[in-house]
Amino acid sequence: MNMQAMLKQAQKMQKEMMEEKNKIDEKEFTSTSSIVTVIAMGNKTIKSIKINADNLENDDIEMLEDMILVAVNDVMKQIDKEVEEKMGKNLKGIPGIF
């Protein structure tokens, strides 16, 4: 393969990766943990946190904080998994990309 063909292939791959990343950035990910629901965008910004107060008593604040933490961490893992699945196929054999 000549250098020009390799460059063209690299540009094509870069374009495909950017398209996939844009799709992921615009996608919503949701995680629910008992009384807490967290919605995040693919770019890892939190869109909303909803609390079902029907099951919450005044002394449950510490438990609520833990549930929010679990839900946020779960939704971030979902995003990382999506990025790995969609972007990783283009980066096999290239160490240290993400």
C-alpha positions in Angstrom: 0.0 0.0 0.0 1.5 3.4 -0.9 1.7 6.3 1.4 -1.2 8.2 -0.3 -3.5 5.3 0.1 -2.6 4.9 3.7 -3.2 8.6 4.3 -6.6 8.3 2.6 -7.5 5.3 4.7 -6.5 7.1 7.9 -8.6 10.1 7.0 -11.6 7.9 6.3 -11.1 6.1 9.6 -10.8 9.5 11.4 -14.1 10.7 9.8 -15.9 7.5 10.8 -14.6 7.7 14.4 -15.8 11.4 14.6 -19.2 10.4 13.3 -19.5 7.6 15.9 -18.3 9.9 18.7 -20.9 12.5 17.7 -23.6 9.9 17.8 -22.5 8.8 21.3 -22.3 12.4 22.5 -25.9 12.9 21.5 -27.2 9.7 23.0 -28.9 9.6 26.4 -27.9 7.0 28.9 -30.1 6.2 31.9 -29.4 4.4 35.2 -31.9 3.7 38.0 -30.9 2.7 41.5 -34.0 2.1 43.7 -35.3 5.7 44.2 -32.7 7.6 42.1 -32.6 7.9 38.3 -29.7 9.6 36.5 -29.7 10.6 32.9 -26.4 11.5 31.2 -25.5 12.4 27.7 -22.7 10.5 25.9 -20.3 13.4 26.5 -20.7 12.6 30.2 -22.7 15.6 31.2 -25.5 14.9 33.6 -28.8 15.8 32.1 -31.0 15.1 35.1 -31.3 13.4 38.4 -34.8 12.3 39.6 -35.6 11.2 43.1 -38.8 9.2 43.9 -39.6 10.8 47.2 -42.5 8.4 47.9 -40.0 5.9 49.4 -37.8 8.5 51.2 -37.9 9.4 54.9 -36.1 12.3 56.4 -33.3 10.1 57.9 -32.5 8.5 54.5 -30.2 11.3 53.2 -27.1 9.2 53.5 -28.7 6.3 51.7 -29.9 8.7 49.0 -26.4 10.1 48.5 -25.0 6.5 48.1 -27.7 5.7 45.5 -27.0 8.8 43.5 -23.3 7.9 43.5 -24.1 4.4 42.3 -26.4 5.6 39.6 -23.9 8.2 38.3 -21.0 5.8 38.3 -23.2 3.2 36.5 -24.3 5.7 33.8 -20.6 6.7 33.2 -19.7 3.0 32.8 -22.4 2.7 30.2 -21.0 5.6 28.3 -17.4 4.2 28.5 -18.7 0.8 27.2 -20.5 2.4 24.3 -17.4 4.4 23.3 -15.3 1.2 23.6 -17.7 -0.8 21.5 -18.2 1.8 18.8 -14.8 3.4 18.7 -12.6 0.4 19.7 -13.3 -1.5 16.5 -11.4 1.2 14.6 -8.5 1.4 17.0 -7.5 -2.2 17.5 -3.8 -2.5 17.9 -3.3 1.2 18.7 -2.3 1.4 22.4 -3.2 4.3 24.7 -6.0 5.9 22.6 -8.6 6.0 25.4 
